[in-house]
Amino acid sequence: MTELDGPRMAAASVEAPTALVVLLHGLGADGNDLIGLAPVWAPHLPHVEFVSPNAPYPCDMAPYGRQWFSLQVRTEEVMLEGVRQAAPILENFLVGELARTGLGWDRLALVGFSQGTMMSLHVAPRLKQAPAGVLGYSGALVAGGLLAEETVGKPPVSLIHGLADEVVPHAAMPAAEAALQAVGIEVESQSRPGLGHGIDEEGLGRGLAFLQRVLPQ
């Protein structure tokens, strides 16, 4: 199986972290993209280690960057196949990171952007043990109707999405929220007026507040 790795940022105030945040980047980026969130949040989460793995495959829509799965065909069937193929690779990485740090699943939060959010929302409810939470920016839930049959755990979820998103339509957020809530997952959501496919200061603040709430100190 493909082994993932990427840039890391150690916990700011302790030698041994008491929680882990895994940052999952979007299509055509790599781990260096989202590790930039770590220095913003670290002063407020001094006990947390951050890691931002590079997705397993070269991007097939650009001459650089990585992807979790191809988005050349965006039918639900094809996207579901892609996310299912990438899911075991991501889960294997998470298992390894928790073993390395000696932390339990309840001390792990997933933070995704765009395709990274798609991966997070697919994997988290299907893990044998639920992580502490999922923070998803500008993403979508692939094949949300399958959750009724496949949900194992119910980690809390926070979704943040720009109303002017030109890449992943804002309508993906309420659709994901409804599907997650239908299986009993706690969801909070925020729409950001005027924001395109990105993360703004307000979204960073809301994300930090969520992580502070769900991660143990």
RODO-2510 file (C-alpha; in nm, 4 decimals, decimal comma):
residues 217
     n   res          X          Y          Z
     1     m     0,0000     0,0000     0,0000
     2     t     0,1188     0,3550    -0,0749
     3     e     0,2798     0,5164     0,2290
     4     l     0,1924     0,8804     0,2858
     5     d     0,4119     1,1472     0,4396
     6     g     0,4373     1,5223     0,4359
     7     p     0,5387     1,8332     0,6282
     8     r     0,4910     1,8437     1,0039
     9     m     0,4882     2,0938     1,2868
    10     a     0,5650     1,9730     1,6381
    11     a     0,3556     2,0758     1,9365
    12     a     0,4559     2,4220     2,0500
    13     s     0,4734     2,3723     2,4256
    14     v     0,5192     2,0023     2,5013
    15     e     0,7627     1,7351     2,3923
    16     a     0,4893     1,4746     2,3608
    17     p     0,1711     1,6043     2,1965
    18     t    -0,1633     1,5271     2,3583
    19     a    -0,3570     1,5652     2,0327
    20     l    -0,2966     1,5384     1,6577
    21     v    -0,4426     1,7400     1,3693
    22     v    -0,4126     1,5884     1,0215
    23     l    -0,4513     1,8412     0,7389
    24     l    -0,5760     1,7060     0,4048
    25     h    -0,5119     1,9264     0,1034
    26     g    -0,7130     1,9736    -0,2143
    27     l    -0,6637     1,8699    -0,5756
    28     g    -0,3418     1,9906    -0,7355
    29     a    -0,1806     2,1028    -0,4098
    30     d     0,0357     1,9092    -0,1654
    31     g     0,1010     1,8952     0,2059
    32     n     0,2898     2,2242     0,1993
    33     d    -0,0354     2,4015     0,1162
    34     l    -0,2276     2,3304     0,4358
    35     i     0,0626     2,3053     0,6800
    36     g     0,0482     2,6848     0,6604
    37     l    -0,2558     2,6673     0,8890
    38     a    -0,0461     2,5155     1,1677
    39     p     0,1486     2,8308     1,2667
    40     v    -0,1810     3,0229     1,2774
    41     w    -0,3491     2,7781     1,5138
    42     a    -0,0485     2,6482     1,7110
    43     p    -0,0287     2,9376     1,9613
    44     h    -0,3851     2,8533     2,0656
    45     l    -0,3336     2,4752     2,0501
    46     p     0,0129     2,4417     2,2038
    47     h    -0,0348     2,0730     2,2882
    48     v    -0,1211     1,9735     1,9302
    49     e     0,1070     1,8259     1,6642
    50     f     0,0179     1,8985     1,3011
    51     v     0,0893     1,6841     0,9971
    52     s    -0,0118     1,7495     0,6362
    53     p     0,0401     1,4397     0,4193
    54     n     0,0869     1,4610     0,0452
    55     a    -0,1967     1,2859    -0,1387
    56     p    -0,0943     0,9510    -0,2910
    57     y    -0,1214     1,0293    -0,6633
    58     p     0,0208     1,2887    -0,9047
    59     c    -0,2467     1,5334    -1,0185
    60     d    -0,3798     1,4275    -1,3600
    61     m    -0,5149     1,7769    -1,4381
    62     a    -0,1948     1,9780    -1,3861
    63     p     0,1800     1,9345    -1,4395
    64     y     0,2391     1,9536    -1,0635
    65     g     0,0673     1,8804    -0,7328
    66     r    -0,1043     1,5725    -0,5942
    67     q    -0,4539     1,4284    -0,5788
    68     w    -0,6458     1,1853    -0,3597
    69     f    -0,8374     1,0683    -0,6663
    70     s    -0,9111     1,1882    -1,0182
    71     l    -1,1799     1,4504    -1,0730
    72     q    -1,1695     1,4433    -1,4516
    73     v    -1,5076     1,2688    -1,4400
    74     r    -1,7330     1,4103    -1,1678
    75     t    -2,0228     1,1683    -1,1647
    76     e    -2,1106     1,0392    -0,8197
    77     e    -2,0297     0,6821    -0,9226
    78     v    -1,6780     0,7641    -1,0434
    79     m    -1,6026     0,9940    -0,7491
    80     l    -1,7218     0,7280    -0,5044
    81     e    -1,4878     0,4737    -0,6607
    82     g    -1,2019     0,7225    -0,6300
    83     v    -1,2648     0,8068    -0,2670
    84     r    -1,3031     0,4378    -0,1803
    85     q    -0,9680     0,3547    -0,3367
    86     a    -0,7916     0,6331    -0,1483
    87     a    -0,9643     0,5691     0,1864
    88     p    -0,7531     0,2679     0,2982
    89     i    -0,4335     0,4594     0,2171
    90     l    -0,5454     0,7481     0,4372
    91     e    -0,6667     0,5181     0,7151
    92     n    -0,3326     0,3349     0,7134
    93     f    -0,1552     0,6685     0,7541
    94     l    -0,3798     0,7682     1,0454
    95     v    -0,3205     0,4355     1,2202
    96     g     0,0541     0,4836     1,1805
    97     e     0,0495     0,8394     1,3114
    98     l    -0,1488     0,7432     1,6212
    99     a     0,0874     0,4535     1,6860
   100     r     0,3866     0,6854     1,6475
   101     t     0,2481     0,9430     1,8896
   102     g     0,0843     0,6960     2,1287
   103     l    -0,2472     0,8799     2,0987
   104     g    -0,5985     0,7403     2,0725
   105     w    -0,8557     0,8144     1,8031
   106     d    -1,0347     1,0522     2,0403
   107     r    -0,7273     1,2768     2,0210
   108     l    -0,7252     1,3030     1,6412
   109     a    -0,8978     1,5685     1,4320
   110     l    -0,9139     1,5759     1,0536
   111     v    -0,9064     1,9106     0,8734
   112     g    -0,9801     1,9057     0,5024
   113     f    -0,9903     2,1567     0,2214
   114     s    -1,1885     2,0826    -0,0973
   115     q    -1,0959     1,7267    -0,2027
   116     g    -0,9374     1,6812     0,1399
   117     t    -1,2791     1,7526     0,2917
   118     m    -1,4317     1,4885     0,0644
   119     m    -1,1791     1,2379     0,1986
   120     s    -1,2358     1,3422     0,5597
   121     l    -1,6142     1,3210     0,5410
   122     h    -1,5975     0,9798     0,3751
   123     v    -1,3402     0,8210     0,6022
   124     a    -1,4246     0,9588     0,9471
   125     p    -1,7716     0,8025     0,9940
   126     r    -1,6412     0,4655     0,8693
   127     l    -1,3408     0,4320     1,1010
   128     k    -1,3609     0,1552     1,3623
   129     q    -1,3192     0,4231     1,6291
   130     a    -1,4466     0,7768     1,5789
   131     p    -1,1941     1,0602     1,5711
   132     a    -1,2468     1,3691     1,7855
   133     g    -1,3884     1,5686     1,4972
   134     v    -1,3805     1,6731     1,1326
   135     l    -1,3358     2,0310     1,0111
   136     g    -1,4162     2,0677     0,6428
   137     y    -1,3558     2,3754     0,4265
   138     s    -1,5036     2,4189     0,0770
   139     g    -1,5786     2,0502     0,0285
   140     a    -1,8532     1,7979    -0,0317
   141     l    -1,9826     1,4634     0,0896
   142     v    -1,9583     1,1979    -0,1815
   143     a    -2,2587     0,9623    -0,2010
   144     g    -2,4131     1,0795     0,1242
   145     g    -2,6972     0,8308     0,0873
   146     l    -2,4603     0,5466     0,1753
   147     l    -2,4051     0,6755     0,5285
   148     a    -2,7206     0,5079     0,6554
   149     e    -2,5663     0,1672     0,5823
   150     e    -2,1973     0,2405     0,6356
   151     t    -2,1697     0,4746     0,9355
   152     v    -1,9747     0,3236     1,2259
   153     g    -1,8867     0,6248     1,4415
   154     k    -2,0340     0,9717     1,4728
   155     p    -1,7610     1,2338     1,5144
   156     p    -1,8766     1,5960     1,5332
   157     v    -1,8349     1,7892     1,2082
   158     s    -1,7851     2,1569     1,1291
   159     l    -1,8371     2,2743     0,7707
   160     i    -1,7349     2,6160     0,6353
   161     h    -1,7974     2,7171     0,2744
   162     g    -1,7826     3,0332     0,0664
   163     l    -2,1084     3,1478    -0,0916
   164     a    -1,9144     3,2539    -0,4022
   165     d    -1,7219     2,9252    -0,4385
   166     e    -1,6580     2,8753    -0,8100
   167     v    -1,5019     2,5276    -0,7774
   168     v    -1,7173     2,3307    -0,5323
   169     p    -2,0676     2,4837    -0,5293
   170     h    -2,1851     2,6181    -0,1951
   171     a    -2,4917     2,3934    -0,2248
   172     a    -2,2632     2,1000    -0,1409
   173     m    -2,2498     2,2187     0,2211
   174     p    -2,6202     2,2002     0,3124
   175     a    -2,6414     1,8701     0,1229
   176     a    -2,3580     1,7258     0,3316
   177     e    -2,5033     1,8695     0,6508
   178     a    -2,8421     1,7090     0,5878
   179     a    -2,6941     1,3673     0,5083
   180     l    -2,4687     1,3698     0,8145
   181     q    -2,7456     1,4846     1,0471
   182     a    -2,9743     1,2140     0,9084
   183     v    -2,7487     0,9477     1,0638
   184     g    -2,7145     1,1314     1,3938
   185     i    -2,3864     1,3156     1,3401
   186     e    -2,3632     1,6562     1,5072
   187     v    -2,2918     1,9223     1,2434
   188     e    -2,2288     2,2942     1,2633
   189     s    -2,1975     2,4976     0,9452
   190     q    -2,1127     2,8482     0,8353
   191     s    -2,1549     3,0179     0,4982
   192     r    -1,9063     3,2918     0,4171
   193     p    -2,0517     3,5773     0,2059
   194     g    -1,8394     3,6790    -0,0909
   195     l    -1,5809     3,4060    -0,0348
   196     g    -1,4703     3,1910    -0,3276
   197     h    -1,2809     2,8622    -0,3082
   198     g    -1,0644     2,9404    -0,0096
   199     i    -1,0380     3,0032     0,3647
   200     d    -1,0763     3,3484     0,5191
   201     e    -0,9961     3,4918     0,8628
   202     e    -1,3452     3,4277     0,9953
   203     g    -1,3264     3,0675     0,8767
   204     l    -0,9884     3,0217     1,0438
   205     g    -1,1309     3,1518     1,3694
   206     r    -1,4372     2,9300     1,3525
   207     g    -1,2190     2,6318     1,2720
   208     l    -0,9910     2,7036     1,5669
   209     a    -1,2878     2,7285     1,8037
   210     f    -1,4124     2,3901     1,6818
   211     l    -1,0733     2,2250     1,7296
   212     q    -1,0433     2,3740     2,0784
   213     r    -1,3845     2,2303     2,1619
   214     v    -1,3380     1,8757     2,0335
   215     l    -0,9708     1,8078     2,1137
   216     p    -0,8736     1,7213     2,4706
   217     q    -0,6126     1,9419     2,6306
***
